Amino acid sequence: MAKKIGTVTHLYGKISVVILELDNALKVGDTLEFQTKDGGLSQKVDSIQIEHEQVEKAKKGDAIGLKVSAEVLESVREGDEAFLAEA
């Protein structure tokens, strides 16, 4: 089973960013699978921000900003979970 990475806590539509509260570590280059009511959507992690600072990785407990595609932004809702995609 895929490892749960975190939960969506906020959405910022104008800048295509979701805020994730992390349950596990995440790094740039990982691929996330968002579980939505409409199914799953994948998103490669191209950048991570913590408090508006660009970082390469984040740890459990961090709240991160993640730039997402328009498709992900349209489908994801607060409370949806993100998992590390299986390689």
PyMOL Python script that loads the backbone (N, CA, C, O; Angstrom):
from pymol import cmd

cmd.read_pdbstr("""\
ATOM      1  N   MET A   1       0.835  -1.194   0.000  1.00  0.00           N
ATOM      2  CA  MET A   1       0.000   0.000   0.000  1.00  0.00           C
ATOM      3  C   MET A   1       0.871   1.246   0.000  1.00  0.00           C
ATOM      4  O   MET A   1       1.953   1.262   0.586  1.00  0.00           O
ATOM      5  N   ALA A   2       0.391   2.281  -0.659  1.00  0.00           N
ATOM      6  CA  ALA A   2       1.149   3.527  -0.760  1.00  0.00           C
ATOM      7  C   ALA A   2       1.251   4.208   0.609  1.00  0.00           C
ATOM      8  O   ALA A   2       0.344   4.112   1.436  1.00  0.00           O
ATOM      9  N   LYS A   3       2.346   4.880   0.822  1.00  0.00           N
ATOM     10  CA  LYS A   3       2.608   5.563   2.087  1.00  0.00           C
ATOM     11  C   LYS A   3       1.921   6.928   2.094  1.00  0.00           C
ATOM     12  O   LYS A   3       2.125   7.736   1.187  1.00  0.00           O
ATOM     13  N   LYS A   4       1.107   7.182   3.120  1.00  0.00           N
ATOM     14  CA  LYS A   4       0.437   8.480   3.234  1.00  0.00           C
ATOM     15  C   LYS A   4       1.484   9.550   3.546  1.00  0.00           C
ATOM     16  O   LYS A   4       2.282   9.409   4.472  1.00  0.00           O
ATOM     17  N   ILE A   5       1.462  10.613   2.759  1.00  0.00           N
ATOM     18  CA  ILE A   5       2.399  11.719   2.949  1.00  0.00           C
ATOM     19  C   ILE A   5       1.762  12.837   3.757  1.00  0.00           C
ATOM     20  O   ILE A   5       2.406  13.413   4.634  1.00  0.00           O
ATOM     21  N   GLY A   6       0.507  13.149   3.472  1.00  0.00           N
ATOM     22  CA  GLY A   6      -0.118  14.242   4.204  1.00  0.00           C
ATOM     23  C   GLY A   6      -1.547  14.504   3.787  1.00  0.00           C
ATOM     24  O   GLY A   6      -2.134  13.778   2.985  1.00  0.00           O
ATOM     25  N   THR A   7      -2.089  15.572   4.362  1.00  0.00           N
ATOM     26  CA  THR A   7      -3.472  15.969   4.133  1.00  0.00           C
ATOM     27  C   THR A   7      -3.515  17.418   3.655  1.00  0.00           C
ATOM     28  O   THR A   7      -2.802  18.278   4.173  1.00  0.00           O
ATOM     29  N   VAL A   8      -4.358  17.673   2.663  1.00  0.00           N
ATOM     30  CA  VAL A   8      -4.539  19.026   2.147  1.00  0.00           C
ATOM     31  C   VAL A   8      -5.285  19.849   3.197  1.00  0.00           C
ATOM     32  O   VAL A   8      -6.371  19.465   3.630  1.00  0.00           O
ATOM     33  N   THR A   9      -4.705  20.979   3.605  1.00  0.00           N
ATOM     34  CA  THR A   9      -5.364  21.831   4.591  1.00  0.00           C
ATOM     35  C   THR A   9      -5.865  23.150   4.001  1.00  0.00           C
ATOM     36  O   THR A   9      -6.799  23.749   4.534  1.00  0.00           O
ATOM     37  N   HIS A  10      -5.253  23.608   2.906  1.00  0.00           N
ATOM     38  CA  HIS A  10      -5.677  24.859   2.254  1.00  0.00           C
ATOM     39  C   HIS A  10      -5.417  24.772   0.760  1.00  0.00           C
ATOM     40  O   HIS A  10      -4.560  24.016   0.302  1.00  0.00           O
ATOM     41  N   LEU A  11      -6.179  25.568   0.005  1.00  0.00           N
ATOM     42  CA  LEU A  11      -6.001  25.689  -1.442  1.00  0.00           C
ATOM     43  C   LEU A  11      -5.891  27.165  -1.790  1.00  0.00           C
ATOM     44  O   LEU A  11      -6.657  27.986  -1.285  1.00  0.00           O
ATOM     45  N   TYR A  12      -4.937  27.503  -2.651  1.00  0.00           N
ATOM     46  CA  TYR A  12      -4.779  28.871  -3.129  1.00  0.00           C
ATOM     47  C   TYR A  12      -4.888  28.852  -4.647  1.00  0.00           C
ATOM     48  O   TYR A  12      -3.895  28.656  -5.348  1.00  0.00           O
ATOM     49  N   GLY A  13      -6.111  29.058  -5.154  1.00  0.00           N
ATOM     50  CA  GLY A  13      -6.394  28.940  -6.573  1.00  0.00           C
ATOM     51  C   GLY A  13      -5.636  29.892  -7.469  1.00  0.00           C
ATOM     52  O   GLY A  13      -5.172  29.499  -8.539  1.00  0.00           O
ATOM     53  N   LYS A  14      -5.503  31.143  -7.048  1.00  0.00           N
ATOM     54  CA  LYS A  14      -4.860  32.136  -7.918  1.00  0.00           C
ATOM     55  C   LYS A  14      -3.404  31.819  -8.193  1.00  0.00           C
ATOM     56  O   LYS A  14      -2.878  32.184  -9.245  1.00  0.00           O
ATOM     57  N   ILE A  15      -2.743  31.141  -7.259  1.00  0.00           N
ATOM     58  CA  ILE A  15      -1.321  30.814  -7.451  1.00  0.00           C
ATOM     59  C   ILE A  15      -1.088  29.310  -7.628  1.00  0.00           C
ATOM     60  O   ILE A  15       0.056  28.858  -7.654  1.00  0.00           O
ATOM     61  N   SER A  16      -2.170  28.539  -7.750  1.00  0.00           N
ATOM     62  CA  SER A  16      -2.109  27.078  -7.973  1.00  0.00           C
ATOM     63  C   SER A  16      -1.243  26.368  -6.933  1.00  0.00           C
ATOM     64  O   SER A  16      -0.345  25.599  -7.275  1.00  0.00           O
ATOM     65  N   VAL A  17      -1.529  26.638  -5.664  1.00  0.00           N
ATOM     66  CA  VAL A  17      -0.762  26.043  -4.572  1.00  0.00           C
ATOM     67  C   VAL A  17      -1.719  25.348  -3.602  1.00  0.00           C
ATOM     68  O   VAL A  17      -2.793  25.861  -3.287  1.00  0.00           O
ATOM     69  N   VAL A  18      -1.298  24.163  -3.136  1.00  0.00           N
ATOM     70  CA  VAL A  18      -2.000  23.497  -2.042  1.00  0.00           C
ATOM     71  C   VAL A  18      -1.070  23.478  -0.840  1.00  0.00           C
ATOM     72  O   VAL A  18       0.150  23.403  -0.985  1.00  0.00           O
ATOM     73  N   ILE A  19      -1.655  23.546   0.340  1.00  0.00           N
ATOM     74  CA  ILE A  19      -0.892  23.416   1.575  1.00  0.00           C
ATOM     75  C   ILE A  19      -1.137  22.009   2.104  1.00  0.00           C
ATOM     76  O   ILE A  19      -2.280  21.581   2.271  1.00  0.00           O
ATOM     77  N   LEU A  20      -0.044  21.299   2.365  1.00  0.00           N
ATOM     78  CA  LEU A  20      -0.114  19.939   2.898  1.00  0.00           C
ATOM     79  C   LEU A  20       0.470  19.919   4.302  1.00  0.00           C
ATOM     80  O   LEU A  20       1.547  20.464   4.545  1.00  0.00           O
ATOM     81  N   GLU A  21      -0.243  19.293   5.214  1.00  0.00           N
ATOM     82  CA  GLU A  21       0.272  18.999   6.555  1.00  0.00           C
ATOM     83  C   GLU A  21       0.868  17.600   6.453  1.00  0.00           C
ATOM     84  O   GLU A  21       0.148  16.632   6.206  1.00  0.00           O
ATOM     85  N   LEU A  22       2.185  17.491   6.644  1.00  0.00           N
ATOM     86  CA  LEU A  22       2.877  16.228   6.377  1.00  0.00           C
ATOM     87  C   LEU A  22       2.811  15.226   7.518  1.00  0.00           C
ATOM     88  O   LEU A  22       3.008  15.566   8.685  1.00  0.00           O
ATOM     89  N   ASP A  23       2.523  13.962   7.142  1.00  0.00           N
ATOM     90  CA  ASP A  23       2.577  12.823   8.060  1.00  0.00           C
ATOM     91  C   ASP A  23       3.893  12.067   7.898  1.00  0.00           C
ATOM     92  O   ASP A  23       4.279  11.286   8.768  1.00  0.00           O
ATOM     93  N   ASN A  24       4.581  12.305   6.776  1.00  0.00           N
ATOM     94  CA  ASN A  24       5.859  11.665   6.473  1.00  0.00           C
ATOM     95  C   ASN A  24       6.707  12.640   5.661  1.00  0.00           C
ATOM     96  O   ASN A  24       6.201  13.638   5.149  1.00  0.00           O
ATOM     97  N   ALA A  25       7.997  12.343   5.551  1.00  0.00           N
ATOM     98  CA  ALA A  25       8.923  13.197   4.810  1.00  0.00           C
ATOM     99  C   ALA A  25       8.595  13.208   3.320  1.00  0.00           C
ATOM    100  O   ALA A  25       8.039  12.250   2.783  1.00  0.00           O
ATOM    101  N   LEU A  26       8.952  14.310   2.667  1.00  0.00           N
ATOM    102  CA  LEU A  26       8.738  14.492   1.237  1.00  0.00           C
ATOM    103  C   LEU A  26       9.918  15.262   0.681  1.00  0.00           C
ATOM    104  O   LEU A  26      10.464  16.136   1.354  1.00  0.00           O
ATOM    105  N   LYS A  27      10.322  14.941  -0.558  1.00  0.00           N
ATOM    106  CA  LYS A  27      11.428  15.673  -1.171  1.00  0.00           C
ATOM    107  C   LYS A  27      11.096  16.019  -2.616  1.00  0.00           C
ATOM    108  O   LYS A  27      10.243  15.390  -3.242  1.00  0.00           O
ATOM    109  N   VAL A  28      11.785  17.030  -3.133  1.00  0.00           N
ATOM    110  CA  VAL A  28      11.633  17.410  -4.532  1.00  0.00           C
ATOM    111  C   VAL A  28      12.018  16.206  -5.388  1.00  0.00           C
ATOM    112  O   VAL A  28      13.025  15.546  -5.132  1.00  0.00           O
ATOM    113  N   GLY A  29      11.207  15.929  -6.401  1.00  0.00           N
ATOM    114  CA  GLY A  29      11.430  14.779  -7.271  1.00  0.00           C
ATOM    115  C   GLY A  29      10.472  13.632  -6.992  1.00  0.00           C
ATOM    116  O   GLY A  29      10.248  12.786  -7.858  1.00  0.00           O
ATOM    117  N   ASP A  30       9.899  13.595  -5.780  1.00  0.00           N
ATOM    118  CA  ASP A  30       8.895  12.585  -5.463  1.00  0.00           C
ATOM    119  C   ASP A  30       7.638  12.833  -6.301  1.00  0.00           C
ATOM    120  O   ASP A  30       7.422  13.937  -6.801  1.00  0.00           O
ATOM    121  N   THR A  31       6.826  11.806  -6.446  1.00  0.00           N
ATOM    122  CA  THR A  31       5.533  11.952  -7.118  1.00  0.00           C
ATOM    123  C   THR A  31       4.432  11.635  -6.116  1.00  0.00           C
ATOM    124  O   THR A  31       4.452  10.605  -5.443  1.00  0.00           O
ATOM    125  N   LEU A  32       3.473  12.550  -6.037  1.00  0.00           N
ATOM    126  CA  LEU A  32       2.345  12.373  -5.129  1.00  0.00           C
ATOM    127  C   LEU A  32       1.129  11.874  -5.883  1.00  0.00           C
ATOM    128  O   LEU A  32       0.948  12.165  -7.066  1.00  0.00           O
ATOM    129  N   GLU A  33       0.310  11.128  -5.190  1.00  0.00           N
ATOM    130  CA  GLU A  33      -0.986  10.668  -5.694  1.00  0.00           C
ATOM    131  C   GLU A  33      -2.033  11.257  -4.758  1.00  0.00           C
ATOM    132  O   GLU A  33      -2.113  10.873  -3.592  1.00  0.00           O
ATOM    133  N   PHE A  34      -2.837  12.188  -5.268  1.00  0.00           N
ATOM    134  CA  PHE A  34      -3.906  12.775  -4.463  1.00  0.00           C
ATOM    135  C   PHE A  34      -5.145  11.918  -4.588  1.00  0.00           C
ATOM    136  O   PHE A  34      -5.581  11.615  -5.699  1.00  0.00           O
ATOM    137  N   GLN A  35      -5.722  11.519  -3.458  1.00  0.00           N
ATOM    138  CA  GLN A  35      -6.950  10.735  -3.451  1.00  0.00           C
ATOM    139  C   GLN A  35      -8.119  11.700  -3.277  1.00  0.00           C
ATOM    140  O   GLN A  35      -8.297  12.302  -2.218  1.00  0.00           O
ATOM    141  N   THR A  36      -8.912  11.835  -4.342  1.00  0.00           N
ATOM    142  CA  THR A  36     -10.053  12.752  -4.324  1.00  0.00           C
ATOM    143  C   THR A  36     -11.337  11.950  -4.483  1.00  0.00           C
ATOM    144  O   THR A  36     -11.301  10.745  -4.736  1.00  0.00           O
ATOM    145  N   LYS A  37     -12.466  12.624  -4.335  1.00  0.00           N
ATOM    146  CA  LYS A  37     -13.750  11.935  -4.497  1.00  0.00           C
ATOM    147  C   LYS A  37     -13.923  11.418  -5.922  1.00  0.00           C
ATOM    148  O   LYS A  37     -14.716  10.507  -6.161  1.00  0.00           O
ATOM    149  N   ASP A  38     -13.183  11.997  -6.873  1.00  0.00           N
ATOM    150  CA  ASP A  38     -13.274  11.592  -8.277  1.00  0.00           C
ATOM    151  C   ASP A  38     -12.212  10.561  -8.663  1.00  0.00           C
ATOM    152  O   ASP A  38     -12.143  10.159  -9.824  1.00  0.00           O
ATOM    153  N   GLY A  39     -11.392  10.131  -7.716  1.00  0.00           N
ATOM    154  CA  GLY A  39     -10.335   9.164  -8.025  1.00  0.00           C
ATOM    155  C   GLY A  39      -8.973   9.704  -7.617  1.00  0.00           C
ATOM    156  O   GLY A  39      -8.864  10.504  -6.688  1.00  0.00           O
ATOM    157  N   GLY A  40      -7.946   9.264  -8.311  1.00  0.00           N
ATOM    158  CA  GLY A  40      -6.587   9.677  -7.974  1.00  0.00           C
ATOM    159  C   GLY A  40      -5.964  10.530  -9.060  1.00  0.00           C
ATOM    160  O   GLY A  40      -6.222  10.329 -10.247  1.00  0.00           O
ATOM    161  N   LEU A  41      -5.145  11.481  -8.649  1.00  0.00           N
ATOM    162  CA  LEU A  41      -4.418  12.341  -9.575  1.00  0.00           C
ATOM    163  C   LEU A  41      -2.962  12.395  -9.142  1.00  0.00           C
ATOM    164  O   LEU A  41      -2.665  12.549  -7.957  1.00  0.00           O
ATOM    165  N   SER A  42      -2.051  12.268 -10.108  1.00  0.00           N
ATOM    166  CA  SER A  42      -0.624  12.324  -9.796  1.00  0.00           C
ATOM    167  C   SER A  42      -0.074  13.722 -10.008  1.00  0.00           C
ATOM    168  O   SER A  42      -0.540  14.471 -10.867  1.00  0.00           O
ATOM    169  N   GLN A  43       0.926  14.055  -9.209  1.00  0.00           N
ATOM    170  CA  GLN A  43       1.601  15.350  -9.332  1.00  0.00           C
ATOM    171  C   GLN A  43       3.052  15.172  -8.908  1.00  0.00           C
ATOM    172  O   GLN A  43       3.328  14.755  -7.783  1.00  0.00           O
ATOM    173  N   LYS A  44       3.982  15.489  -9.813  1.00  0.00           N
ATOM    174  CA  LYS A  44       5.404  15.445  -9.463  1.00  0.00           C
ATOM    175  C   LYS A  44       5.730  16.667  -8.613  1.00  0.00           C
ATOM    176  O   LYS A  44       5.244  17.767  -8.874  1.00  0.00           O
ATOM    177  N   VAL A  45       6.554  16.461  -7.599  1.00  0.00           N
ATOM    178  CA  VAL A  45       6.955  17.554  -6.713  1.00  0.00           C
ATOM    179  C   VAL A  45       8.147  18.277  -7.346  1.00  0.00           C
ATOM    180  O   VAL A  45       9.267  17.767  -7.351  1.00  0.00           O
ATOM    181  N   ASP A  46       7.883  19.477  -7.878  1.00  0.00           N
ATOM    182  CA  ASP A  46       8.938  20.267  -8.509  1.00  0.00           C
ATOM    183  C   ASP A  46       9.550  21.274  -7.546  1.00  0.00           C
ATOM    184  O   ASP A  46      10.707  21.668  -7.692  1.00  0.00           O
ATOM    185  N   SER A  47       8.759  21.685  -6.559  1.00  0.00           N
ATOM    186  CA  SER A  47       9.283  22.623  -5.562  1.00  0.00           C
ATOM    187  C   SER A  47       8.462  22.502  -4.286  1.00  0.00           C
ATOM    188  O   SER A  47       7.274  22.178  -4.314  1.00  0.00           O
ATOM    189  N   ILE A  48       9.124  22.770  -3.176  1.00  0.00           N
ATOM    190  CA  ILE A  48       8.489  22.748  -1.860  1.00  0.00           C
ATOM    191  C   ILE A  48       8.825  24.061  -1.181  1.00  0.00           C
ATOM    192  O   ILE A  48       9.969  24.514  -1.224  1.00  0.00           O
ATOM    193  N   GLN A  49       7.836  24.669  -0.559  1.00  0.00           N
ATOM    194  CA  GLN A  49       8.085  25.878   0.229  1.00  0.00           C
ATOM    195  C   GLN A  49       7.577  25.689   1.649  1.00  0.00           C
ATOM    196  O   GLN A  49       6.509  25.121   1.879  1.00  0.00           O
ATOM    197  N   ILE A  50       8.367  26.178   2.589  1.00  0.00           N
ATOM    198  CA  ILE A  50       7.980  26.236   3.992  1.00  0.00           C
ATOM    199  C   ILE A  50       8.151  27.695   4.412  1.00  0.00           C
ATOM    200  O   ILE A  50       9.250  28.245   4.338  1.00  0.00           O
ATOM    201  N   GLU A  51       7.054  28.316   4.852  1.00  0.00           N
ATOM    202  CA  GLU A  51       7.091  29.741   5.234  1.00  0.00           C
ATOM    203  C   GLU A  51       7.712  30.595   4.128  1.00  0.00           C
ATOM    204  O   GLU A  51       8.541  31.459   4.410  1.00  0.00           O
ATOM    205  N   HIS A  52       7.323  30.364   2.882  1.00  0.00           N
ATOM    206  CA  HIS A  52       7.765  31.112   1.697  1.00  0.00           C
ATOM    207  C   HIS A  52       9.239  30.911   1.361  1.00  0.00           C
ATOM    208  O   HIS A  52       9.782  31.638   0.529  1.00  0.00           O
ATOM    209  N   GLU A  53       9.894  29.943   1.988  1.00  0.00           N
ATOM    210  CA  GLU A  53      11.289  29.618   1.690  1.00  0.00           C
ATOM    211  C   GLU A  53      11.343  28.329   0.888  1.00  0.00           C
ATOM    212  O   GLU A  53      10.719  27.333   1.253  1.00  0.00           O
ATOM    213  N   GLN A  54      12.096  28.354  -0.213  1.00  0.00           N
ATOM    214  CA  GLN A  54      12.271  27.175  -1.047  1.00  0.00           C
ATOM    215  C   GLN A  54      13.150  26.157  -0.307  1.00  0.00           C
ATOM    216  O   GLN A  54      14.219  26.506   0.194  1.00  0.00           O
ATOM    217  N   VAL A  55      12.699  24.908  -0.241  1.00  0.00           N
ATOM    218  CA  VAL A  55      13.475  23.841   0.399  1.00  0.00           C
ATOM    219  C   VAL A  55      13.493  22.613  -0.515  1.00  0.00           C
ATOM    220  O   VAL A  55      12.635  22.471  -1.386  1.00  0.00           O
ATOM    221  N   GLU A  56      14.462  21.737  -0.315  1.00  0.00           N
ATOM    222  CA  GLU A  56      14.577  20.511  -1.113  1.00  0.00           C
ATOM    223  C   GLU A  56      13.786  19.356  -0.503  1.00  0.00           C
ATOM    224  O   GLU A  56      13.349  18.447  -1.209  1.00  0.00           O
ATOM    225  N   LYS A  57      13.606  19.405   0.821  1.00  0.00           N
ATOM    226  CA  LYS A  57      12.857  18.338   1.489  1.00  0.00           C
ATOM    227  C   LYS A  57      12.161  18.894   2.718  1.00  0.00           C
ATOM    228  O   LYS A  57      12.536  19.938   3.252  1.00  0.00           O
ATOM    229  N   ALA A  58      11.136  18.169   3.153  1.00  0.00           N
ATOM    230  CA  ALA A  58      10.369  18.559   4.331  1.00  0.00           C
ATOM    231  C   ALA A  58      10.147  17.311   5.174  1.00  0.00           C
ATOM    232  O   ALA A  58      10.161  16.191   4.664  1.00  0.00           O
ATOM    233  N   LYS A  59       9.944  17.519   6.475  1.00  0.00           N
ATOM    234  CA  LYS A  59       9.804  16.388   7.393  1.00  0.00           C
ATOM    235  C   LYS A  59       8.401  16.298   7.966  1.00  0.00           C
ATOM    236  O   LYS A  59       7.592  17.215   7.826  1.00  0.00           O
ATOM    237  N   LYS A  60       8.134  15.178   8.611  1.00  0.00           N
ATOM    238  CA  LYS A  60       6.850  14.952   9.272  1.00  0.00           C
ATOM    239  C   LYS A  60       6.538  16.141  10.180  1.00  0.00           C
ATOM    240  O   LYS A  60       7.400  16.617  10.919  1.00  0.00           O
ATOM    241  N   GLY A  61       5.292  16.612  10.113  1.00  0.00           N
ATOM    242  CA  GLY A  61       4.865  17.727  10.948  1.00  0.00           C
ATOM    243  C   GLY A  61       4.943  19.080  10.260  1.00  0.00           C
ATOM    244  O   GLY A  61       4.319  20.039  10.714  1.00  0.00           O
ATOM    245  N   ASP A  62       5.707  19.173   9.162  1.00  0.00           N
ATOM    246  CA  ASP A  62       5.810  20.434   8.433  1.00  0.00           C
ATOM    247  C   ASP A  62       4.517  20.718   7.672  1.00  0.00           C
ATOM    248  O   ASP A  62       3.830  19.798   7.230  1.00  0.00           O
ATOM    249  N   ALA A  63       4.200  21.988   7.528  1.00  0.00           N
ATOM    250  CA  ALA A  63       3.126  22.431   6.634  1.00  0.00           C
ATOM    251  C   ALA A  63       3.828  23.049   5.434  1.00  0.00           C
ATOM    252  O   ALA A  63       4.561  24.029   5.571  1.00  0.00           O
ATOM    253  N   ILE A  64       3.601  22.471   4.255  1.00  0.00           N
ATOM    254  CA  ILE A  64       4.327  22.915   3.069  1.00  0.00           C
ATOM    255  C   ILE A  64       3.392  23.468   2.010  1.00  0.00           C
ATOM    256  O   ILE A  64       2.219  23.102   1.936  1.00  0.00           O
ATOM    257  N   GLY A  65       3.937  24.357   1.194  1.00  0.00           N
ATOM    258  CA  GLY A  65       3.252  24.842   0.012  1.00  0.00           C
ATOM    259  C   GLY A  65       3.775  24.068  -1.180  1.00  0.00           C
ATOM    260  O   GLY A  65       4.982  23.887  -1.337  1.00  0.00           O
ATOM    261  N   LEU A  66       2.848  23.608  -2.028  1.00  0.00           N
ATOM    262  CA  LEU A  66       3.211  22.778  -3.167  1.00  0.00           C
ATOM    263  C   LEU A  66       2.495  23.295  -4.405  1.00  0.00           C
ATOM    264  O   LEU A  66       1.266  23.349  -4.440  1.00  0.00           O
ATOM    265  N   LYS A  67       3.267  23.678  -5.425  1.00  0.00           N
ATOM    266  CA  LYS A  67       2.685  24.137  -6.687  1.00  0.00           C
ATOM    267  C   LYS A  67       2.086  22.928  -7.401  1.00  0.00           C
ATOM    268  O   LYS A  67       2.740  21.892  -7.517  1.00  0.00           O
ATOM    269  N   VAL A  68       0.846  23.053  -7.880  1.00  0.00           N
ATOM    270  CA  VAL A  68       0.167  21.941  -8.533  1.00  0.00           C
ATOM    271  C   VAL A  68      -0.405  22.361  -9.880  1.00  0.00           C
ATOM    272  O   VAL A  68      -0.552  23.548 -10.171  1.00  0.00           O
ATOM    273  N   SER A  69      -0.724  21.361 -10.690  1.00  0.00           N
ATOM    274  CA  SER A  69      -1.325  21.620 -12.003  1.00  0.00           C
ATOM    275  C   SER A  69      -2.767  22.101 -11.841  1.00  0.00           C
ATOM    276  O   SER A  69      -3.377  21.941 -10.784  1.00  0.00           O
ATOM    277  N   ALA A  70      -3.295  22.690 -12.908  1.00  0.00           N
ATOM    278  CA  ALA A  70      -4.679  23.159 -12.896  1.00  0.00           C
ATOM    279  C   ALA A  70      -5.636  21.992 -12.665  1.00  0.00           C
ATOM    280  O   ALA A  70      -6.641  22.143 -11.972  1.00  0.00           O
ATOM    281  N   GLU A  71      -5.329  20.832 -13.242  1.00  0.00           N
ATOM    282  CA  GLU A  71      -6.183  19.645 -13.088  1.00  0.00           C
ATOM    283  C   GLU A  71      -6.265  19.220 -11.620  1.00  0.00           C
ATOM    284  O   GLU A  71      -7.346  18.936 -11.105  1.00  0.00           O
ATOM    285  N   VAL A  72      -5.105  19.181 -10.955  1.00  0.00           N
ATOM    286  CA  VAL A  72      -5.089  18.815  -9.540  1.00  0.00           C
ATOM    287  C   VAL A  72      -5.846  19.866  -8.731  1.00  0.00           C
ATOM    288  O   VAL A  72      -6.659  19.517  -7.875  1.00  0.00           O
ATOM    289  N   LEU A  73      -5.592  21.134  -8.989  1.00  0.00           N
ATOM    290  CA  LEU A  73      -6.230  22.214  -8.239  1.00  0.00           C
ATOM    291  C   LEU A  73      -7.751  22.162  -8.353  1.00  0.00           C
ATOM    292  O   LEU A  73      -8.454  22.430  -7.379  1.00  0.00           O
ATOM    293  N   GLU A  74      -8.266  21.817  -9.539  1.00  0.00           N
ATOM    294  CA  GLU A  74      -9.719  21.741  -9.745  1.00  0.00           C
ATOM    295  C   GLU A  74     -10.357  20.590  -8.986  1.00  0.00           C
ATOM    296  O   GLU A  74     -11.520  20.678  -8.593  1.00  0.00           O
ATOM    297  N   SER A  75      -9.608  19.505  -8.774  1.00  0.00           N
ATOM    298  CA  SER A  75     -10.176  18.287  -8.193  1.00  0.00           C
ATOM    299  C   SER A  75      -9.952  18.133  -6.698  1.00  0.00           C
ATOM    300  O   SER A  75     -10.776  17.541  -6.002  1.00  0.00           O
ATOM    301  N   VAL A  76      -8.842  18.664  -6.203  1.00  0.00           N
ATOM    302  CA  VAL A  76      -8.470  18.464  -4.797  1.00  0.00           C
ATOM    303  C   VAL A  76      -9.274  19.394  -3.900  1.00  0.00           C
ATOM    304  O   VAL A  76      -9.541  20.544  -4.248  1.00  0.00           O
ATOM    305  N   ARG A  77      -9.652  18.875  -2.744  1.00  0.00           N
ATOM    306  CA  ARG A  77     -10.387  19.648  -1.739  1.00  0.00           C
ATOM    307  C   ARG A  77      -9.677  19.543  -0.403  1.00  0.00           C
ATOM    308  O   ARG A  77      -8.900  18.616  -0.174  1.00  0.00           O
ATOM    309  N   GLU A  78      -9.946  20.495   0.475  1.00  0.00           N
ATOM    310  CA  GLU A  78      -9.392  20.426   1.830  1.00  0.00           C
ATOM    311  C   GLU A  78      -9.835  19.117   2.470  1.00  0.00           C
ATOM    312  O   GLU A  78     -11.000  18.732   2.375  1.00  0.00           O
ATOM    313  N   GLY A  79      -8.906  18.445   3.116  1.00  0.00           N
ATOM    314  CA  GLY A  79      -9.195  17.167   3.744  1.00  0.00           C
ATOM    315  C   GLY A  79      -8.790  15.976   2.891  1.00  0.00           C
ATOM    316  O   GLY A  79      -8.691  14.863   3.409  1.00  0.00           O
ATOM    317  N   ASP A  80      -8.550  16.178   1.585  1.00  0.00           N
ATOM    318  CA  ASP A  80      -8.077  15.086   0.733  1.00  0.00           C
ATOM    319  C   ASP A  80      -6.669  14.680   1.165  1.00  0.00           C
ATOM    320  O   ASP A  80      -5.904  15.492   1.684  1.00  0.00           O
ATOM    321  N   GLU A  81      -6.346  13.411   0.942  1.00  0.00           N
ATOM    322  CA  GLU A  81      -5.043  12.891   1.359  1.00  0.00           C
ATOM    323  C   GLU A  81      -4.123  12.706   0.167  1.00  0.00           C
ATOM    324  O   GLU A  81      -4.570  12.439  -0.949  1.00  0.00           O
ATOM    325  N   ALA A  82      -2.819  12.855   0.426  1.00  0.00           N
ATOM    326  CA  ALA A  82      -1.796  12.643  -0.596  1.00  0.00           C
ATOM    327  C   ALA A  82      -0.908  11.488  -0.177  1.00  0.00           C
ATOM    328  O   ALA A  82      -0.524  11.368   0.987  1.00  0.00           O
ATOM    329  N   PHE A  83      -0.590  10.645  -1.137  1.00  0.00           N
ATOM    330  CA  PHE A  83       0.239   9.464  -0.911  1.00  0.00           C
ATOM    331  C   PHE A  83       1.448   9.506  -1.828  1.00  0.00           C
ATOM    332  O   PHE A  83       1.399  10.107  -2.901  1.00  0.00           O
ATOM    333  N   LEU A  84       2.539   8.866  -1.406  1.00  0.00           N
ATOM    334  CA  LEU A  84       3.702   8.730  -2.264  1.00  0.00           C
ATOM    335  C   LEU A  84       3.356   7.716  -3.345  1.00  0.00           C
ATOM    336  O   LEU A  84       2.969   6.587  -3.040  1.00  0.00           O
ATOM    337  N   ALA A  85       3.496   8.115  -4.611  1.00  0.00           N
ATOM    338  CA  ALA A  85       3.165   7.216  -5.714  1.00  0.00           C
ATOM    339  C   ALA A  85       4.133   6.041  -5.735  1.00  0.00           C
ATOM    340  O   ALA A  85       5.326   6.205  -5.479  1.00  0.00           O
ATOM    341  N   GLU A  86       3.618   4.867  -6.039  1.00  0.00           N
ATOM    342  CA  GLU A  86       4.465   3.675  -6.136  1.00  0.00           C
ATOM    343  C   GLU A  86       5.387   3.814  -7.328  1.00  0.00           C
ATOM    344  O   GLU A  86       4.961   4.250  -8.398  1.00  0.00           O
ATOM    345  N   ALA A  87       6.641   3.450  -7.155  1.00  0.00           N
ATOM    346  CA  ALA A  87       7.637   3.583  -8.246  1.00  0.00           C
ATOM    347  C   ALA A  87       7.399   2.539  -9.319  1.00  0.00           C
ATOM    348  O   ALA A  87       8.130   2.492 -10.308  1.00  0.00           O
TER     349      ALA A  87
END
""", "prot")
cmd.dss("prot")
cmd.show_as("cartoon", "prot")
cmd.util.cbc("prot")
cmd.orient("prot")
